[in-house]
Amino acid sequence: MSTEVATAEALPPDVVARINLRMPRRQRFVEAYLICGSAVAAAQRAGYHGRSVRRTAARLLTVPEVAKAIEEGRTALAERSNFSMARAMSQLQEDRAFAIRTKNATAAVRASELMARMSGHLVDRLDARVQAVPFRLEINTELPDLALIEPAE
C-alpha cells in the first residue's frame, strides 16, 4: 500500500467539514482512515512513522475525539451515498425478482437469504463442538461412608 499523505481533496468537502479535530495530524489520520479503511496505513499517511506505528494506530482508534470523528465521517459518507437499509432491501427484492424471471434459482435463494440475514431472521451459528481430551480419573477410596451422612432437607 502506498504511503503518500492523504489529502482532504480525496474526501468530499461536506464530509471533511464534519470532521473537525484540533490536532492536524489526527485530522489527517481520520481522513486517511475513511479513505483506506486501514488504521496502520492511515497512520502512515497522516505522518506517523517508526516501529510503533501499529501501536499508534490502535491507540488513535481508542481516542474518543478520533472515534467520534470517524463515526461522523462514516455517517456523512453514508448520507452522501444515500444507501440505507431500506434501499438495500429494495435492491435485493429487485434482484430476487430478476433471478426468478431469468430462472436462476441459486441467485433467487441467495437474495432471499441475504434479505433474511439483514432483517435479523437468519443468523450465523457458531460451531462449538467439544473435543475429547484425554484425562485421568482417580477415585479416592478413603471417603467417609455415605450412609452416615444425613440428607439435607
BELWOKA-V539530 format. One record per helix or strand. SS is the DSSP state (alpha for helix, beta for strand). FROM is the first residue (numbers start at 1). TO is the last residue. If there is no record, write none. Layout:
BEGIN
{{SS,FROM,TO} {SS,FROM,TO}}
END
This chain:
BEGIN
{{alpha,8,10} {alpha,13,18} {alpha,24,36} {alpha,39,46} {alpha,53,62} {alpha,64,81} {alpha,85,101} {alpha,105,118} {alpha,146,148}}
END
